[in-house]
Amino acid sequence: MKLIRFVFNPIGVNTYIVYDPDTLECAIVDPGMLTDDELETFRRVVRERRLHPAHIVNTHLHLDHSFGDMTVAEEYSLPIKAHKADEFLGRSLTAQARSFGMNLDLKPVEISAYLTEGDELHIGSGVLKVIEVPGHTPGGIALYDEADGFVLTGDSLFQGSIGRTDLPGGNMADLLKALRAKILTLPPKTVVYPGHGEPTTIAAELRSNPYF
């Protein structure tokens, strides 16, 4: 499968489209579009590339990763898929915004389909496998494409860093345990596409990430 990356909203979230180049079926991961211009940029790419959205998936439900969830879900008539443990975050987006000094009135995000460890999202002939990575949030997940050698880690693992754990529901011990057991054990050449910043690899993070 192939990816398209957008960088949206003032917090600079990576929103991804993961698609099968043969069928053009796709998954929308972490819809972070906040403004009308950002939404139109996203729509234009879907339109011009003739993509067929089949899934909306959140790696977690912090507000920057879910600003566009409800709009995209309505436009493409798709359920929002995420881990049940992050339900409280989806329902508190306005409170989250206020905690960051953002005066926004946001629609709550309601999860329509729960994802758990080992679930598979089929995108044409491709598969994204769900890996539970709690710690940044209780319901954090990663999405692993074994065939094409990449993983979307949300805010659990970054180039040279890991996700913060000082927000509601965060737990440093849980995050480090999950990363060491489930993410850093992936093949070293696996490309890591994080929720913010540039891609990296498992090998690079094992070699130089100060948290490991």
C-alpha angles and dihedrals in degrees: 000000000000134000138220116199127204126183109216142178130010091291092058101235121183110235113191136201110201111194145174106236091210102050096022089223110147148185122223110217122198102348100214099169110138106165132052089246091055091048091050092049088054094045092049093055092049090048098044094046091044092231123174112217111219103163140029110200133179121202084201138339107249108138098251090059095047109037090113100037100104095042093050092044091053095045095051098030092235134142120245111243123203142125117292092230090069094054092104090057094051090053093051104052095127091051089048090053092051091051087059093046094255116138098211132141103212131184112244114251112234117200110228098184126027121224124206139174113305097014114140128218111204116212109180103301092339129093133208112198120209117234118186111229108172122181108076084056128354092250101040116147138182125213116221127198102193095179095055097033105240139113131199106216103182108205096330098089130021136174101287096349147052135230122287116255102193095093124090111298095012121139124180096198092052092048096050092045093051094045093050094045102039113017107032089049091064115105111291093240092057110125114230117214106192132198091250133022133009130332121265137173135249089244092054093050093048089051102045115006104118092214091066 
